[in-house]
Amino acid sequence: MLSIQNLTKTYRGNKKAVDNLSIDIEQGEFIVFIGTSGSGKTTALRMINRMIEPTSGKIMMDGMDLSKMNPVQLRRQIGYVIQQIGLMPHMTIRENITLVPKLLKWDKQEKDKVAERLIGLVNLPTSYLDMYPAQLSGGQQQRIGVIRALAANQDIILMDEPFGALDPITRDTLQDLMKDLQVRLGKTVIFVTHDMDEAIKLADRICIMHEGKVVQFDTPDNILANPANDFVRDFIGSHRLIQNKPSVKIVDEVMIQPISITIEKSLDDALRLMVSKRVDTLFVTDADKRLIGYLNVDSFTGPQRTQQSINEVLQREVIYVKTGTKLQDSVRRILKRNLQNIPIVDNDHKLIGLITRANIVDTIYDTIWGDEEENKNALLVTREENVQ
C-alpha cells in the first residue's frame, strides 16, 4: 500500500534528519516508528503527508507518487493526529467527532451517520452525542478523542505521540482502544513514540531509527528475540528481553465462564444473581451478549440504593481483552492495575470469558519465572557454582 523508497531529508550543514529510509507498509498494518530524540522518526512521519518535503527519494501510495499529488488533497486522504487529542469544550460530542468531516464539507446526514457508528464502537449511547465534553467522565472524553481521529474514514492515519502527555493508566486504556479499533476497521496506522513498551504493545512491525537511519524493522517478537545490534539491545533494555520470553498461551486457554446479566433486568434481579453465584462483580450485556459494563458491591450502596434500573448505576468503563490475546500480556495488566479480573470479548464485543487473579496464579509464576523444569535447571546450576 505504502512504499517508502530511499527517503532522505537534509537540512543546512548537510545534517541528515532522515537518511535513505526504505520500508514497505501493507494495508491494515500498525507500524511504529521509535528511536531516541533526534533519530528522525517524526520527520519521517511528516514527510508522508508532505508537511515536510523530502530532499530526495519518494513515497508511493497504491502505485501513485505522492510528490505528484496536490498536498491539500493528499492530507484529506491521510489522517494526522498530534499530542493531546483533547476535545473542543464549546462543541457537542457530535460536533467534536465530525470536526474533520465538516472541514471536508460532508453533508449533515453523512456526519450524523458516522458519529452514531463511531460512538457505538466505544460502547457509549448515542444520547451522548448531544452532550458537551464537561458532561462526560475523563475516560469517556478520551475515547471520543480517539474515535474523532477515525471519523473522516481515511485509510492511513499518522499519529505523532498522541498519548505521550497522559497518565500511565489512561494511556494504557487508550492504547487498547486504538489497537482494537484499528484492527476492527482495517486502518493503516503509522505511529511515532519514544516508549518501547507502547511500541511492543501496539505494533505489527516496529521501525527502530538512530541518527536518521533504520536500524531494525521487524515484528516485536523478532526484535525482542533477535536484536540487530548492540544499539537495539540497549534501546530495548535487558529487562524487556527477559520478560518477553515467548509464550504460546493465550487467554482462551485459561478463561472461565463469567456471570452476566442483560441490561433490561432490574437491580433486584442483579443482586439476587450475585448472591446466588457468590460473586462480587456482575457483567452487564445487551440482548446480543455484547459487553456494556459491570456492577459491583458499590452499585448497591449509598445513593444507588434508591435506583431501580441497572442502566442508572452501571459502570461503563470496563477494561477488557480480546480473544487471542497473549496470556502474559493480560497477567501484566492485572498486576499493573491491581485488577481482580478482566473480561474477554470476541471481535463482535460479545462477552465470552473471564480471567481472574485466582485462576491464573500458576500461570503468573510460569510467565514471570519460566516453567518448573527451567527453574530446576537454574537452581541446579546455581548450586554447582556455589560448590565450586
C-alpha positions as CSV (number, residue, x, y, z in Angstrom):
1,M,0.0,0.0,0.0
2,L,2.7,2.5,1.0
3,S,6.3,2.1,-0.3
4,I,8.9,4.5,1.1
5,Q,12.0,4.4,-1.2
6,N,15.4,5.9,-0.3
7,L,13.7,8.8,1.5
8,T,16.2,11.5,2.7
9,K,15.8,14.8,4.4
10,T,18.9,17.0,4.6
11,Y,19.0,20.4,6.4
12,R,21.6,23.1,6.4
13,G,25.1,22.0,7.2
14,N,24.5,18.7,5.4
15,K,22.6,17.4,8.5
16,K,20.6,14.4,7.5
17,A,17.5,14.1,9.7
18,V,16.4,11.1,7.7
19,D,19.0,9.1,5.8
20,N,18.0,6.7,2.9
21,L,14.8,5.3,4.6
22,S,13.3,2.4,2.7
23,I,10.4,0.4,4.0
24,D,7.1,-1.1,2.6
25,I,3.9,-0.9,4.7
26,E,1.0,-3.2,3.9
27,Q,-2.7,-2.2,4.1
28,G,-4.1,-2.6,7.6
29,E,-0.7,-2.7,9.4
30,F,0.1,-0.9,12.6
31,I,3.6,0.5,12.1
32,V,5.5,2.2,14.9
33,F,8.5,4.5,14.4
34,I,10.7,4.7,17.5
35,G,14.1,6.0,18.4
36,T,15.9,8.4,20.6
37,S,15.4,12.2,20.4
38,G,16.7,13.4,17.0
39,S,16.5,10.0,15.4
40,G,14.3,11.2,12.6
41,K,11.1,9.4,13.4
42,T,8.8,12.4,13.4
43,T,10.5,13.9,10.3
44,A,9.9,10.6,8.5
45,L,6.2,10.7,9.6
46,R,5.6,14.2,8.4
47,M,7.2,13.5,5.0
48,I,4.4,11.0,4.4
49,N,1.7,13.7,4.2
50,R,4.2,16.3,2.9
51,M,4.1,18.6,6.0
52,I,7.9,18.3,5.4
53,E,9.1,17.9,1.8
54,P,11.9,15.3,1.3
55,T,15.2,16.2,-0.1
56,S,15.4,13.0,-2.2
57,G,13.7,9.7,-2.5
58,K,9.9,9.1,-3.0
59,I,6.8,7.7,-1.4
60,M,4.4,5.6,-3.4
61,M,0.8,5.1,-2.2
62,D,-1.0,2.4,-4.2
63,G,1.4,3.0,-7.0
64,M,1.0,6.8,-7.1
65,D,3.9,9.1,-6.4
66,L,2.9,11.4,-3.5
67,S,5.1,14.2,-4.7
68,K,2.9,14.5,-7.8
69,M,-0.3,15.0,-5.8
70,N,-1.7,18.3,-4.5
71,P,-0.6,18.5,-0.9
72,V,-4.1,19.6,0.3
73,Q,-5.8,16.7,-1.4
74,L,-3.2,14.3,-0.1
75,R,-3.8,15.4,3.5
76,R,-7.5,14.9,3.1
77,Q,-6.7,11.2,2.3
78,I,-4.3,10.8,5.3
79,G,-5.4,11.5,8.8
80,Y,-3.0,13.2,11.2
81,V,-3.1,13.2,15.0
82,I,-0.7,15.0,17.2
83,Q,-0.2,15.0,21.0
84,Q,-3.1,15.8,23.4
85,I,-6.1,14.7,21.3
86,G,-8.4,16.8,23.6
87,L,-12.0,17.8,22.8
88,M,-13.3,21.3,22.0
89,P,-15.2,22.2,25.2
90,H,-17.7,24.6,23.4
91,M,-18.7,21.9,20.9
92,T,-21.1,18.9,21.4
93,I,-19.7,15.4,21.2
94,R,-21.3,15.1,17.8
95,E,-19.5,18.3,16.6
96,N,-16.2,17.1,18.1
97,I,-16.4,13.7,16.3
98,T,-17.3,15.2,13.0
99,L,-14.9,18.1,13.1
100,V,-12.8,16.9,10.1
101,P,-15.8,15.7,8.0
102,K,-17.2,19.2,8.5
103,L,-14.0,20.7,7.1
104,L,-14.3,18.2,4.2
105,K,-17.8,19.6,3.6
106,W,-19.7,16.3,4.3
107,D,-23.5,16.7,4.4
108,K,-25.4,16.5,7.7
109,Q,-26.7,13.0,7.1
110,E,-23.2,11.6,6.4
111,K,-21.8,13.3,9.6
112,D,-24.6,12.1,11.8
113,K,-24.2,8.6,10.5
114,V,-20.5,8.4,11.1
115,A,-20.9,9.9,14.6
116,E,-23.5,7.3,15.6
117,R,-21.4,4.5,14.2
118,L,-18.2,5.5,15.9
119,I,-19.8,6.2,19.3
120,G,-21.3,2.8,19.2
121,L,-17.8,1.3,18.7
122,V,-16.7,2.6,22.1
123,N,-19.8,1.4,23.8
124,L,-21.3,4.8,24.6
125,P,-25.0,5.6,23.9
126,T,-26.0,7.8,21.0
127,S,-27.7,10.1,23.5
128,Y,-24.2,11.3,24.5
129,L,-23.7,12.9,21.0
130,D,-25.7,16.0,22.0
131,M,-23.9,16.4,25.3
132,Y,-20.8,18.6,25.9
133,P,-17.4,17.2,27.0
134,A,-17.8,18.5,30.5
135,Q,-20.8,16.3,31.0
136,L,-18.7,13.1,30.3
137,S,-16.1,11.5,32.5
138,G,-12.5,11.9,31.7
139,G,-12.2,8.4,30.3
140,Q,-15.2,8.9,28.1
141,Q,-13.8,12.1,26.8
142,Q,-10.6,10.4,25.9
143,R,-12.5,7.7,24.0
144,I,-14.3,10.3,22.0
145,G,-10.9,11.9,21.2
146,V,-9.7,8.6,19.7
147,I,-12.7,7.9,17.5
148,R,-12.6,11.5,16.3
149,A,-9.3,10.6,14.6
150,L,-11.2,7.9,12.6
151,A,-14.2,10.0,11.6
152,A,-13.1,11.1,8.2
153,N,-12.6,7.4,7.2
154,Q,-9.0,7.9,5.8
155,D,-7.3,4.7,5.0
156,I,-4.0,5.9,6.5
157,I,-3.7,7.6,9.9
158,L,-0.5,9.2,11.1
159,M,-0.2,9.6,14.9
160,D,2.7,11.6,16.5
161,E,2.9,10.5,20.1
162,P,-0.8,11.1,20.7
163,F,-0.8,9.5,24.2
164,G,2.6,10.9,25.4
165,A,1.2,13.5,27.8
166,L,-1.3,11.2,29.5
167,D,-1.0,9.4,32.8
168,P,0.0,5.7,32.6
169,I,-3.4,4.2,33.3
170,T,-5.3,6.4,30.8
171,R,-2.5,5.8,28.3
172,D,-2.8,2.0,28.7
173,T,-6.6,2.2,28.2
174,L,-6.4,4.3,25.0
175,Q,-3.7,2.1,23.6
176,D,-6.1,-0.9,24.0
177,L,-8.9,1.1,22.4
178,M,-6.8,2.4,19.5
179,K,-5.4,-1.1,18.6
180,D,-8.9,-2.6,18.9
181,L,-10.4,0.0,16.5
182,Q,-7.5,-0.2,14.1
183,V,-8.0,-4.0,13.7
184,R,-11.8,-3.8,13.5
185,L,-11.8,-1.0,10.9
186,G,-8.8,-2.3,9.0
187,K,-7.0,1.1,9.1
188,T,-3.3,1.5,8.3
189,V,-1.7,3.4,11.3
190,I,1.8,4.8,11.4
191,F,2.6,5.8,14.9
192,V,5.5,7.7,16.5
193,T,6.6,7.0,20.1
194,H,9.6,7.1,22.3
195,D,8.2,4.4,24.6
196,M,9.3,0.9,23.8
197,D,6.6,-0.7,25.9
198,E,4.0,1.2,23.8
199,A,5.7,0.1,20.6
200,I,5.7,-3.6,21.6
201,K,2.1,-3.5,22.7
202,L,0.7,-1.7,19.6
203,A,2.9,-2.6,16.6
204,D,2.6,-5.2,14.0
205,R,6.1,-4.1,13.0
206,I,8.5,-1.7,14.7
207,C,10.9,0.6,12.8
208,I,13.8,1.5,15.1
209,M,15.7,4.6,14.0
210,H,19.0,6.0,15.0
211,E,20.7,9.1,13.6
212,G,18.2,9.2,10.7
213,K,18.8,5.5,9.7
214,V,16.7,2.4,10.1
215,V,18.5,0.1,12.5
216,Q,15.9,-2.7,12.5
217,F,12.4,-3.1,11.0
218,D,10.6,-6.2,12.2
219,T,7.9,-7.6,14.4
220,P,8.1,-7.0,18.1
221,D,8.7,-10.7,18.8
222,N,11.5,-10.9,16.3
223,I,13.1,-7.8,17.6
224,L,12.9,-8.9,21.2
225,A,14.3,-12.4,20.3
226,N,17.0,-11.2,17.9
227,P,18.1,-7.6,18.3
228,A,20.0,-6.4,15.2
229,N,23.0,-4.9,17.2
230,D,24.1,-3.5,20.5
231,F,22.2,-0.3,20.0
232,V,18.9,-2.1,19.6
233,R,19.7,-4.4,22.5
234,D,20.5,-1.4,24.8
235,F,17.5,0.6,23.5
236,I,15.1,-2.3,24.2
237,G,16.6,-2.9,27.6
238,S,17.6,-6.3,29.0
239,H,14.6,-6.4,31.3
240,R,12.2,-6.5,28.3
241,L,14.3,-9.2,26.6
242,I,13.9,-11.3,29.7
243,Q,10.2,-10.5,30.4
244,N,9.1,-11.1,26.9
245,K,10.2,-14.7,26.6
246,P,7.9,-16.3,24.0
247,S,4.7,-17.8,25.5
248,V,2.3,-19.8,23.4
249,K,-0.6,-19.5,25.8
250,I,-3.5,-17.2,25.1
251,V,-6.3,-16.1,27.3
252,D,-8.7,-18.5,25.6
253,E,-6.9,-21.4,27.2
254,V,-7.4,-20.4,30.8
255,M,-10.6,-18.3,30.8
256,I,-13.6,-19.2,32.9
257,Q,-17.3,-18.6,32.4
258,P,-18.3,-15.1,33.5
259,I,-21.5,-14.4,35.4
260,S,-23.6,-11.8,33.5
261,I,-27.0,-10.2,33.3
262,T,-28.7,-8.3,30.5
263,I,-29.3,-4.6,30.9
264,E,-33.1,-4.7,30.9
265,K,-33.2,-6.7,34.1
266,S,-33.9,-5.0,37.4
267,L,-31.4,-4.2,40.2
268,D,-33.1,-6.7,42.4
269,D,-32.6,-9.4,39.8
270,A,-28.9,-8.4,39.6
271,L,-28.5,-8.6,43.4
272,R,-30.2,-12.0,43.7
273,L,-27.9,-13.3,40.9
274,M,-24.7,-12.0,42.6
275,V,-25.8,-13.6,46.0
276,S,-26.7,-16.9,44.4
277,K,-23.5,-17.2,42.4
278,R,-21.4,-15.7,45.3
279,V,-19.6,-13.1,43.1
280,D,-18.7,-9.5,43.7
281,T,-18.7,-8.5,40.1
282,L,-21.6,-9.0,37.6
283,F,-21.0,-8.2,34.0
284,V,-23.8,-6.5,32.0
285,T,-24.5,-7.2,28.4
286,D,-27.2,-6.3,25.8
287,A,-29.6,-8.8,24.4
288,D,-26.9,-10.0,21.9
289,K,-24.4,-10.7,24.7
290,R,-22.3,-7.6,23.9
291,L,-20.4,-6.3,26.9
292,I,-21.7,-3.0,28.1
293,G,-20.2,-2.7,31.6
294,Y,-20.4,-4.2,35.1
295,L,-22.0,-3.9,38.5
296,N,-20.1,-4.4,41.8
297,V,-20.9,-4.1,45.5
298,D,-20.7,-0.3,45.3
299,S,-23.6,-0.4,42.8
300,F,-26.0,-1.4,45.6
301,T,-24.8,1.0,48.3
302,G,-25.0,4.7,49.0
303,P,-27.2,6.9,46.7
304,Q,-27.5,4.0,44.3
305,R,-29.8,2.1,46.7
306,T,-32.8,4.2,45.6
307,Q,-32.3,3.4,41.9
308,Q,-34.3,0.6,40.2
309,S,-32.5,0.3,36.8
310,I,-29.2,-1.4,36.0
311,N,-28.6,1.3,33.4
312,E,-28.7,4.0,36.2
313,V,-25.8,2.6,38.2
314,L,-23.9,0.7,35.6
315,Q,-20.1,1.1,35.4
316,R,-19.4,1.5,31.7
317,E,-15.7,2.0,31.8
318,V,-14.6,-1.7,31.8
319,I,-11.1,-3.0,31.0
320,Y,-11.3,-6.0,28.7
321,V,-9.1,-8.0,26.3
322,K,-9.9,-9.7,23.0
323,T,-9.8,-13.4,22.3
324,G,-6.4,-14.5,21.1
325,T,-4.6,-12.0,23.4
326,K,-1.3,-13.4,24.9
327,L,-1.9,-14.5,28.4
328,Q,1.3,-12.9,29.6
329,D,0.0,-9.5,28.4
330,S,-3.2,-10.0,30.5
331,V,-1.2,-11.1,33.5
332,R,0.9,-7.9,33.3
333,R,-2.2,-5.8,33.1
334,I,-3.8,-7.4,36.1
335,L,-0.7,-6.8,38.1
336,K,0.0,-3.3,36.8
337,R,-3.6,-2.1,37.5
338,N,-4.2,-4.2,40.6
339,L,-7.3,-5.7,38.9
340,Q,-9.3,-8.6,40.2
341,N,-10.4,-9.8,36.8
342,I,-10.5,-9.0,33.1
343,P,-13.5,-10.0,30.9
344,I,-12.7,-11.4,27.4
345,V,-14.7,-10.4,24.3
346,D,-14.7,-11.6,20.7
347,N,-14.5,-9.4,17.6
348,D,-18.2,-8.5,17.9
349,H,-17.6,-7.4,21.5
350,K,-19.6,-10.3,22.9
351,L,-18.7,-11.5,26.4
352,I,-17.2,-15.0,26.2
353,G,-14.9,-15.4,29.1
354,L,-13.2,-14.1,32.2
355,I,-9.6,-14.1,33.5
356,T,-9.3,-13.7,37.3
357,R,-6.4,-13.4,39.7
358,A,-7.4,-16.7,41.3
359,N,-7.5,-18.8,38.1
360,I,-4.1,-17.7,36.8
361,V,-1.9,-17.9,39.9
362,D,0.1,-20.8,38.4
363,T,0.3,-19.1,35.1
364,I,1.7,-15.9,36.6
365,Y,4.6,-17.9,38.1
366,D,5.2,-19.6,34.7
367,T,5.1,-16.3,32.8
368,I,7.4,-14.5,35.1
369,W,9.9,-17.2,36.1
370,G,9.5,-19.8,33.4
371,D,8.3,-23.4,33.7
372,E,9.2,-25.8,36.5
373,E,11.9,-27.6,34.6
374,E,13.7,-24.4,33.8
375,N,13.6,-23.4,37.4
376,K,15.0,-26.7,38.5
377,N,17.8,-26.5,36.0
378,A,18.6,-22.9,37.1
379,L,18.7,-24.0,40.7
380,L,20.9,-26.9,39.9
381,V,23.4,-24.6,38.1
382,T,23.4,-22.2,41.0
383,R,24.2,-25.0,43.5
384,E,27.0,-26.3,41.3
385,E,28.5,-22.8,41.1
386,N,28.3,-22.4,44.8
387,V,30.0,-25.7,45.3
388,Q,32.8,-24.7,43.0
